[in-house]
Amino acid sequence: MKKSKILMLIGVLLLGGLFVLPLWNITLEAPQYPEPIGMNIHINKIADMNPNDVQNINIMNHYVGMKDIPETLPEFEIFPTVVIVMMALGLVVAFFLGHKWYLVWFILMCLLGAAGMYDFYLWEYDYGHTLKETAAIKFENSDGSPMAYQPPLFGTKTILNFVAHSYPRGGAYMLFAGMLLSVLAFFKGKKEVTS
């Protein structure tokens, strides 16, 4: 078997890590919490980083009028199916199509990844900006508008006395590695054809 095909196969199979490892993590640090609290975002669920973290975040957010972190989202039905379809497509590309299709698969993965990040941003925006009028505590910006509590899409942000961190986790790194291997497979396949 050609090395390019092996690289492509490994890249495709790495996507399976998304079913085991979290894709993303949001962590909150604050003086009132000796240990940071947070949530791990998987392709099919939101889970506690430590026991009861999601419940504690919901209790804290209730005071400023934020919605509860949902137990389920429509994306949790869609994302696993998309990953399975892309793995199946990747296997077809690896076994039956030429190296040029490795790049097509990579581009399609980039487009789906960008759509997923945009969807995540929209969820965060809604979560941080849609506040209940009946909130026990209301904070305002200097212009008098209600303060928003949107966590960062990527990176670190201070929100009141909290420092919020939003970064990829193991599943995302396996996804990135798989995509990178598909690009390497494309160039290796190109070299194999010319040699």
C-alpha positions as CSV (number, residue, x, y, z in Angstrom):
1,M,0.0,0.0,0.0
2,K,1.3,3.5,-0.9
3,K,2.4,5.7,1.9
4,S,0.0,8.5,0.8
5,K,-2.9,6.1,1.2
6,I,-1.7,5.0,4.6
7,L,-1.4,8.7,5.7
8,M,-4.9,9.4,4.4
9,L,-6.3,6.3,6.2
10,I,-4.7,7.3,9.5
11,G,-6.0,10.9,9.1
12,V,-9.6,9.7,8.5
13,L,-9.5,7.2,11.5
14,L,-8.2,10.0,13.8
15,L,-11.7,11.5,13.5
16,G,-13.0,8.6,15.6
17,G,-11.4,10.4,18.6
18,L,-14.3,12.8,18.5
19,F,-16.5,10.1,19.9
20,V,-14.3,9.6,22.9
21,L,-12.6,12.9,23.8
22,P,-14.0,16.4,24.3
23,L,-13.8,18.7,21.4
24,W,-13.7,22.0,23.4
25,N,-13.5,23.3,27.0
26,I,-14.7,26.4,28.7
27,T,-13.2,27.0,32.1
28,L,-14.0,29.8,34.6
29,E,-11.7,31.0,37.3
30,A,-12.8,33.3,40.2
31,P,-11.8,34.1,43.7
32,Q,-14.9,32.4,45.2
33,Y,-13.9,29.1,43.5
34,P,-10.7,27.6,44.9
35,E,-10.6,25.3,41.9
36,P,-11.7,26.4,38.4
37,I,-15.1,25.2,37.2
38,G,-15.9,24.4,33.7
39,M,-17.5,22.3,31.0
40,N,-16.2,19.9,28.4
41,I,-18.0,20.2,25.1
42,H,-18.2,16.9,23.1
43,I,-19.8,16.4,19.7
44,N,-22.9,14.9,21.4
45,K,-23.1,16.4,24.9
46,I,-21.9,19.0,27.4
47,A,-20.2,17.4,30.4
48,D,-18.8,18.6,33.8
49,M,-15.1,19.3,33.9
50,N,-15.3,18.4,37.6
51,P,-18.3,16.9,39.4
52,N,-21.3,19.3,39.5
53,D,-19.6,22.1,37.5
54,V,-22.4,22.6,35.0
55,Q,-25.0,22.7,37.8
56,N,-22.8,25.3,39.7
57,I,-22.4,27.4,36.5
58,N,-26.2,27.3,36.0
59,I,-26.8,28.4,39.6
60,M,-24.3,31.3,39.3
61,N,-25.7,32.3,35.9
62,H,-29.3,32.3,37.2
63,Y,-28.5,35.5,39.3
64,V,-27.6,37.5,36.2
65,G,-30.5,36.2,34.1
66,M,-28.6,33.8,31.8
67,K,-30.2,30.6,30.5
68,D,-29.3,27.2,31.8
69,I,-26.7,25.3,29.9
70,P,-28.8,22.9,27.9
71,E,-28.6,19.2,28.4
72,T,-29.2,18.7,24.7
73,L,-28.8,20.7,21.5
74,P,-29.9,20.0,17.9
75,E,-26.2,20.0,17.0
76,F,-25.7,16.9,19.2
77,E,-27.8,14.9,16.8
78,I,-26.2,16.4,13.7
79,F,-22.4,16.4,14.6
80,P,-22.0,12.7,15.2
81,T,-23.7,12.0,11.8
82,V,-21.5,14.5,10.0
83,V,-18.4,12.9,11.5
84,I,-19.5,9.4,10.5
85,V,-20.3,10.5,7.0
86,M,-16.9,12.3,6.7
87,M,-15.1,9.2,8.0
88,A,-17.0,7.0,5.5
89,L,-16.3,9.5,2.7
90,G,-12.6,9.6,3.7
91,L,-12.3,5.8,3.6
92,V,-13.9,5.8,0.1
93,V,-11.4,8.5,-1.0
94,A,-8.5,6.7,0.5
95,F,-9.3,3.3,-1.0
96,F,-10.8,4.1,-4.4
97,L,-9.9,7.7,-5.5
98,G,-6.6,9.4,-6.4
99,H,-4.5,11.7,-4.3
100,K,-6.3,14.8,-5.6
101,W,-9.4,13.8,-3.8
102,Y,-7.4,13.9,-0.5
103,L,-7.3,17.7,-0.9
104,V,-11.0,17.8,-1.7
105,W,-11.7,15.9,1.5
106,F,-9.5,18.3,3.5
107,I,-11.3,21.4,2.0
108,L,-14.7,19.9,2.8
109,M,-13.5,19.3,6.4
110,C,-12.3,22.9,6.6
111,L,-15.7,24.2,5.4
112,L,-17.5,22.0,7.9
113,G,-15.1,23.0,10.7
114,A,-15.7,26.7,9.9
115,A,-19.5,26.2,9.9
116,G,-19.2,24.4,13.3
117,M,-17.1,27.2,14.8
118,Y,-19.6,29.8,13.5
119,D,-22.5,27.8,15.0
120,F,-20.5,27.6,18.4
121,Y,-20.0,31.4,18.2
122,L,-23.8,32.0,17.6
123,W,-24.6,29.7,20.6
124,E,-22.2,31.6,22.8
125,Y,-23.5,34.9,21.7
126,D,-27.1,34.0,22.4
127,Y,-26.1,32.4,25.7
128,G,-24.2,35.6,26.8
129,H,-26.6,38.2,25.5
130,T,-30.1,36.8,26.0
131,L,-30.8,37.8,29.6
132,K,-34.0,37.5,31.6
133,E,-35.6,40.8,32.7
134,T,-36.3,39.3,36.1
135,A,-32.6,38.7,36.9
136,A,-31.7,39.3,40.6
137,I,-28.5,41.1,39.7
138,K,-28.1,43.4,36.7
139,F,-24.8,44.9,35.5
140,E,-24.6,47.6,33.0
141,N,-21.8,48.8,30.6
142,S,-20.6,52.4,30.9
143,D,-23.1,53.5,28.2
144,G,-26.0,52.1,30.3
145,S,-26.6,49.0,28.1
146,P,-27.0,45.6,29.8
147,M,-23.6,43.8,30.2
148,A,-23.2,40.7,28.2
149,Y,-21.6,37.5,29.5
150,Q,-20.4,35.8,26.3
151,P,-17.4,33.6,26.8
152,P,-14.6,33.9,24.3
153,L,-14.8,31.7,21.2
154,F,-11.1,31.1,21.5
155,G,-8.7,32.5,24.2
156,T,-9.2,34.2,27.5
157,K,-11.5,36.9,28.6
158,T,-12.3,38.7,31.9
159,I,-16.1,38.9,32.7
160,L,-16.7,40.7,36.0
161,N,-14.6,38.8,38.5
162,F,-14.3,35.7,36.3
163,V,-11.6,34.8,33.9
164,A,-13.0,32.6,31.2
165,H,-10.8,30.4,29.1
166,S,-12.1,28.7,25.9
167,Y,-9.7,26.3,24.2
168,P,-9.7,23.1,22.1
169,R,-9.3,19.7,23.8
170,G,-8.2,16.2,22.8
171,G,-10.9,15.6,20.2
172,A,-10.1,18.8,18.4
173,Y,-6.4,18.0,18.3
174,M,-7.1,14.6,16.8
175,L,-9.4,16.3,14.2
176,F,-6.6,18.8,13.4
177,A,-4.0,16.0,13.1
178,G,-6.3,14.0,10.8
179,M,-6.8,17.0,8.6
180,L,-3.1,17.7,8.5
181,L,-2.4,14.1,7.6
182,S,-4.8,14.4,4.6
183,V,-2.8,17.3,3.3
184,L,0.5,15.4,3.8
185,A,-1.1,12.5,2.0
186,F,-2.0,14.7,-0.9
187,F,1.6,16.0,-1.4
188,K,3.0,12.5,-0.9
189,G,0.6,11.1,-3.5
190,K,1.6,13.9,-5.9
191,K,5.2,12.9,-5.4
192,E,4.4,9.2,-5.9
193,V,2.8,10.0,-9.2
194,T,5.7,12.0,-10.5
195,S,8.4,9.6,-9.4
